[in-house]
């Protein structure tokens, strides 16, 4: 049922309800009215209703992939989320980063977030992570967000994965080759 430009999501005596079928990346506004009676004898108290809003987080991206491994870089890509405005990627060497982004905060590449480092912030779905150490395992957490300046991050389940750089190139070749008779 509709009421003006709104949809009635619950009518009853319970103090809680489940509003299902909501779209991620969307702000929903609620207004709660008290009433007595039923049917055509229902009387609503319309003065000063209880109001509130809830933002449904953007869904997470999928299919984290790694390619073009060198001793100092890894190319990272993932499949976009239909409801996200952009993405924040945190990386850490040796284990999964534990830092979680804070809603409303803009991050810059190179900034520390928890025990990890921001390696990507923007609208793209691929980047090259450079300046890495050879022969190391890097863990990545990809968070989607909505908003252009008041960022709302999907914090519950980031896309996670890890990849290793190639070992560093040896510094020199052997200098002598000696043969001996058996």
C-alpha positions as CSV (number, residue, x, y, z in Angstrom):
1,X,0.0,0.0,0.0
2,X,1.1,3.6,-0.6
3,X,0.5,6.6,1.5
4,X,1.3,9.9,-0.3
5,X,4.8,9.3,-1.9
6,X,5.7,6.6,0.5
7,X,5.2,2.8,0.8
8,X,3.6,1.3,3.9
9,X,6.1,-1.4,5.0
10,X,4.4,-2.5,8.2
11,X,1.1,-2.1,10.0
12,X,0.5,-3.8,13.3
13,X,1.2,-3.9,17.0
14,X,4.7,-5.3,17.0
15,X,7.6,-2.9,17.8
16,X,10.0,-4.5,15.3
17,X,9.6,-5.6,11.6
18,X,11.7,-6.9,8.8
19,X,11.8,-4.7,5.6
20,X,13.1,-7.0,2.9
21,X,13.9,-6.5,-0.8
22,X,15.9,-3.3,-0.2
23,X,18.6,-2.2,-2.7
24,X,22.2,-1.8,-1.7
25,X,23.7,1.6,-2.0
26,X,20.4,3.3,-1.2
27,X,19.3,5.5,1.7
28,X,15.8,4.6,3.1
29,X,13.7,6.9,5.3
30,X,11.2,5.7,7.8
31,X,8.3,7.4,9.6
32,X,6.4,5.6,12.4
33,X,2.9,6.7,13.2
34,X,0.8,5.6,16.2
35,X,-2.8,4.6,15.7
36,X,-5.9,3.2,17.4
37,X,-8.8,1.4,15.9
38,X,-9.1,-0.7,12.7
39,X,-10.5,-0.5,9.2
40,X,-12.5,2.7,8.5
41,X,-12.4,3.6,12.3
42,X,-8.6,3.9,12.4
43,X,-7.3,7.1,13.9
44,X,-3.6,8.1,13.3
45,X,-1.6,10.4,15.5
46,X,0.2,12.4,12.7
47,X,1.8,15.1,14.8
48,X,5.6,14.6,15.4
49,X,6.0,11.0,14.1
50,X,9.1,9.0,14.9
51,X,11.5,9.3,12.0
52,X,14.8,7.7,11.0
53,X,16.8,6.6,8.1
54,X,19.1,3.6,7.2
55,X,21.7,3.4,4.5
56,X,22.0,0.0,2.8
57,X,25.7,-0.6,2.2
58,X,27.0,-1.1,-1.4
59,X,27.5,-4.7,-2.3
60,X,31.1,-6.1,-2.5
61,X,33.0,-6.4,-5.7
62,X,33.8,-10.0,-6.9
63,X,36.5,-12.0,-8.7
64,X,39.7,-10.6,-7.3
65,X,42.5,-11.4,-9.8
66,X,46.3,-10.9,-9.9
67,X,48.6,-10.8,-12.9
68,X,51.9,-9.5,-14.3
69,X,54.0,-10.5,-11.3
70,X,57.5,-9.0,-11.0
71,X,59.8,-8.8,-8.0
72,X,58.4,-5.3,-7.2
73,X,54.8,-5.2,-8.5
74,X,51.5,-7.0,-8.9
75,X,48.6,-6.0,-11.1
76,X,45.3,-6.2,-9.3
77,X,41.8,-6.3,-10.8
78,X,38.3,-7.2,-9.7
79,X,34.7,-7.2,-11.0
80,X,32.7,-4.1,-10.1
81,X,29.7,-4.0,-7.8
82,X,26.6,-2.7,-9.4
83,X,25.8,-0.5,-6.5
84,X,29.2,1.0,-5.7
85,X,30.5,4.5,-6.5
86,X,34.1,3.4,-6.0
87,X,36.6,1.2,-4.1
88,X,39.2,1.3,-1.4
89,X,42.0,-1.3,-1.4
90,X,44.2,-2.0,1.6
91,X,47.3,-4.2,1.4
92,X,49.6,-5.8,3.9
93,X,52.7,-8.0,3.5
94,X,52.6,-11.4,5.3
95,X,49.0,-11.5,6.6
96,X,45.5,-10.0,6.0
97,X,45.1,-6.3,6.9
98,X,42.9,-5.7,9.9
99,X,42.1,-2.0,9.4
100,X,38.5,-1.1,8.6
101,X,37.6,2.2,6.8
102,X,35.6,4.8,8.6
103,X,32.5,6.1,7.0
104,X,32.8,9.7,5.8
105,X,36.6,9.5,5.4
106,X,38.5,9.9,2.2
107,X,41.8,8.0,1.9
108,X,44.9,8.7,-0.1
109,X,47.2,6.1,-1.7
110,X,50.1,5.4,0.7
111,X,48.2,6.3,3.8
112,X,48.2,3.8,6.8
113,X,44.9,2.2,7.7
114,X,45.1,0.0,10.7
115,X,48.1,-2.3,10.1
116,X,47.8,-2.0,6.3
117,X,48.4,0.5,3.6
118,X,46.0,2.1,1.2
119,X,47.1,1.0,-2.3
120,X,44.0,2.2,-4.3
121,X,41.2,4.6,-3.8
122,X,38.9,5.5,-6.7
123,X,36.3,4.4,-9.3
124,X,38.4,2.0,-11.3
125,X,38.6,-1.8,-11.0
126,X,42.3,-2.3,-11.7
127,X,45.6,-0.9,-10.7
128,X,49.3,-1.8,-10.4
129,X,50.6,-2.2,-6.8
130,X,54.3,-1.1,-7.1
131,X,57.3,-0.7,-4.8
132,X,56.8,-4.1,-3.3
133,X,59.5,-6.4,-1.9
134,X,60.6,-9.4,-3.9
135,X,59.5,-12.9,-2.8
136,X,56.8,-11.5,-0.4
137,X,53.2,-12.5,0.0
138,X,50.8,-9.5,-0.1
139,X,47.2,-9.7,1.2
140,X,44.5,-7.4,-0.2
141,X,41.1,-6.2,1.2
142,X,38.8,-4.5,-1.3
143,X,36.0,-2.3,0.1
144,X,33.3,-0.8,-2.0
145,X,31.8,2.5,-1.1
146,X,29.0,4.9,-2.2
147,X,29.0,8.7,-2.2
148,X,31.2,11.3,-3.8
149,X,32.3,13.1,-0.6
150,X,30.4,11.5,2.3
151,X,31.8,8.0,1.7
152,X,29.8,5.0,3.1
153,X,32.0,1.9,3.1
154,X,30.7,-1.7,2.9
155,X,32.5,-2.9,6.0
156,X,31.0,-6.3,6.7
157,X,32.7,-8.4,4.1
158,X,35.4,-7.0,1.9
159,X,36.7,-8.9,-1.1
160,X,39.9,-10.6,0.0
161,X,42.8,-12.3,-1.7
162,X,46.6,-12.7,-1.7
163,X,49.5,-13.0,-4.2
164,X,53.3,-13.2,-4.1
165,X,55.9,-11.2,-5.9
166,X,58.7,-12.9,-7.7
167,X,61.9,-13.4,-5.9
168,X,64.4,-10.6,-6.5
169,X,66.8,-10.9,-9.4
170,X,70.2,-12.0,-8.4
171,X,72.7,-9.2,-8.1
172,X,75.4,-10.9,-10.3
173,X,76.3,-13.9,-12.4
174,X,79.0,-16.3,-11.5
175,X,82.4,-15.1,-12.5
176,X,84.4,-18.4,-13.2
177,X,83.6,-21.6,-14.8
178,X,86.0,-24.4,-14.0
179,X,86.1,-27.9,-15.6
180,X,88.0,-30.8,-14.1
181,X,88.9,-34.2,-15.5
182,X,87.3,-37.1,-13.8
